[in-house]
Amino acid sequence: MALRTAEQLRAARAIVRLTQEQVAEGAGISEPSVKRLEAMTGRLKIRLATLEQLQDFYEGQGLTFIDENGGGPGVRVGEKPGVRLKPKTKTKK
């Protein structure tokens, strides 16, 4: 996993310009979890499954997480970054 820090998490959301609610919905986790994780500093204290969901979601948005390689962990913008959320389906009553 290249997503390791709260700083990477905050940077990723800023790059794709999504709300915490949109990230939670897209990654399939709760909004309070997104808020709690983004409020941390340094290494994320998180279940591996949740971390994988977040990383998969952001990679689907065109981002790549960079491992710590002497310069610290980071986020790289792909060729076509942008919001790729599934549209909500409306249910008829």
Secondary structure, DSSP 8 states (H G I E B T S, - for coil): ----BHHHHHHHHHHHT--HHHHHHHHTS-HHHHHHHHH--SB----HHHHHHHHHHHHHTTEEEE--SSS--EEEE-SS-------------
